[in-house]
Amino acid sequence: LYQILDDTTRRTGRLTKITKIIDMGNTSLRQMNRAYLKHDAAMSKLLEEYHPQLLGCMLIYNSPTWVSGLWAVMKPFFPKRVAEKVDFLPSPSKMKGNKKALKPLLKYISEENLPERYGGLNKEWPLPCASELYVPK
């Protein structure tokens, strides 16, 4: 993935960033894998050191109310540039046909490419791997 981003950045002359979408459907605090979260945080920190500003935004979808509450408490402790990159999306039932709710997603993904489960028009699931779609020029 990072090779694809690097190649695209070099070809276009525009910095290509990652949009990280986290679907927390049916997640409870008890079910969260703390080892995974710790590993993910360490990898994100490492990536940020080697590729500053690689994360374009993080969209948290279908999250339990306690997650947005926790974020509200923790947000002031993050740098403004990081906090601005995090956005919470409503539940799937509120996303269907609601252009206003889809707006944060549609900023980064066209409605045609957005999977149906997230309120888009793409019926394909699971989505193909980025390396399968990438053809170097």
C-alpha positions as CSV (number, residue, x, y, z in Angstrom):
1,L,0.0,0.0,0.0
2,Y,2.7,2.5,0.9
3,Q,4.6,1.7,-2.3
4,I,1.4,2.6,-4.2
5,L,1.0,5.8,-2.3
6,D,4.7,6.7,-2.9
7,D,4.4,6.0,-6.6
8,T,1.2,8.0,-7.0
9,T,2.7,10.9,-5.1
10,R,5.8,10.9,-7.4
11,R,3.8,10.6,-10.6
12,T,1.2,13.3,-9.7
13,G,3.4,15.6,-7.7
14,R,0.7,15.7,-5.0
15,L,1.0,14.1,-1.6
16,T,-1.2,11.1,-1.5
17,K,-2.6,10.3,2.0
18,I,-4.5,7.5,3.7
19,T,-8.1,7.6,4.7
20,K,-8.5,5.1,7.5
21,I,-12.1,3.9,8.0
22,I,-12.8,2.0,11.2
23,D,-16.1,0.1,11.4
24,M,-16.9,-0.5,15.0
25,G,-20.2,-2.3,14.4
26,N,-21.1,-4.6,17.3
27,T,-18.0,-3.7,19.3
28,S,-18.1,-3.5,23.1
29,L,-15.3,-2.5,25.4
30,R,-15.0,-6.1,26.6
31,Q,-14.5,-7.3,23.0
32,M,-11.7,-4.9,22.1
33,N,-8.4,-6.7,21.6
34,R,-5.9,-4.6,23.6
35,A,-2.9,-6.2,22.1
36,Y,-4.1,-5.3,18.6
37,L,-4.8,-1.7,19.7
38,K,-1.4,-1.4,21.2
39,H,0.2,-2.8,18.1
40,D,-1.8,-0.6,15.8
41,A,-0.9,2.5,17.8
42,A,2.8,1.6,17.6
43,M,2.6,1.0,13.9
44,S,0.8,4.3,13.4
45,K,3.5,6.2,15.4
46,L,6.2,4.5,13.4
47,L,4.5,5.4,10.1
48,E,4.1,9.0,11.2
49,E,7.9,9.2,12.0
50,Y,8.9,7.9,8.6
51,H,6.0,9.4,6.5
52,P,4.8,12.6,8.3
53,Q,1.3,13.6,7.5
54,L,0.5,10.3,5.7
55,L,-2.9,10.1,7.5
56,G,-5.4,12.2,5.7
57,C,-8.2,11.4,8.0
58,M,-9.7,8.7,10.2
59,L,-13.4,8.1,9.9
60,I,-14.9,6.1,12.7
61,Y,-18.1,4.4,11.6
62,N,-20.9,2.7,13.5
63,S,-19.2,3.4,16.9
64,P,-20.8,2.8,20.3
65,T,-21.7,6.0,22.1
66,W,-18.9,5.4,24.7
67,V,-16.3,5.8,22.0
68,S,-17.4,9.3,21.0
69,G,-17.7,10.1,24.7
70,L,-14.1,8.9,25.3
71,W,-12.9,10.9,22.3
72,A,-14.5,14.1,23.6
73,V,-12.6,13.7,26.8
74,M,-9.2,12.8,25.1
75,K,-9.4,15.2,22.1
76,P,-8.0,18.2,24.0
77,F,-4.8,16.2,24.7
78,F,-4.1,15.7,21.0
79,P,-2.4,18.3,18.8
80,K,-5.0,20.3,16.8
81,R,-3.7,18.9,13.4
82,V,-4.4,15.3,14.7
83,A,-7.7,16.0,16.3
84,E,-9.0,17.6,13.1
85,K,-8.4,14.4,11.2
86,V,-10.8,12.3,13.3
87,D,-14.5,12.3,12.4
88,F,-17.4,10.1,13.6
89,L,-20.0,8.9,11.2
90,P,-23.5,7.9,12.1
91,S,-24.9,4.4,12.2
92,P,-25.8,2.6,9.0
93,S,-29.5,3.2,9.4
94,K,-28.9,7.0,9.5
95,M,-26.4,6.9,6.5
96,K,-28.8,5.3,3.9
97,G,-29.9,8.1,1.5
98,N,-28.7,10.8,3.9
99,K,-26.3,13.0,1.8
100,K,-25.5,15.2,4.8
101,A,-24.4,12.1,6.9
102,L,-22.4,10.8,3.9
103,K,-20.6,14.1,3.3
104,P,-17.4,13.3,5.3
105,L,-17.0,10.0,3.4
106,L,-17.9,11.5,0.0
107,K,-15.0,14.0,0.5
108,Y,-12.6,11.1,0.0
109,I,-14.6,8.4,-1.8
110,S,-17.0,8.7,-4.7
111,E,-20.5,7.5,-4.1
112,E,-20.0,5.0,-7.0
113,N,-17.0,3.4,-5.2
114,L,-18.4,3.6,-1.7
115,P,-19.7,0.2,-0.6
116,E,-23.5,-0.2,-0.1
117,R,-23.0,-1.1,3.5
118,Y,-21.7,2.5,4.1
119,G,-24.4,4.2,2.1
120,G,-22.8,4.1,-1.4
121,L,-23.7,2.5,-4.7
122,N,-20.9,-0.2,-4.9
123,K,-22.4,-3.7,-4.5
124,E,-19.1,-5.4,-4.5
125,W,-18.0,-7.0,-1.2
126,P,-15.5,-7.7,-0.1
127,L,-13.6,-5.0,-1.8
128,P,-10.6,-5.9,-3.9
129,C,-7.1,-5.5,-2.4
130,A,-5.4,-2.2,-3.5
131,S,-2.5,-4.2,-5.0
132,E,-5.0,-6.0,-7.3
133,L,-6.2,-2.7,-8.8
134,Y,-2.8,-1.0,-9.0
135,V,-1.1,-1.0,-12.4
136,P,2.2,0.9,-12.3
137,K,2.8,3.3,-15.2
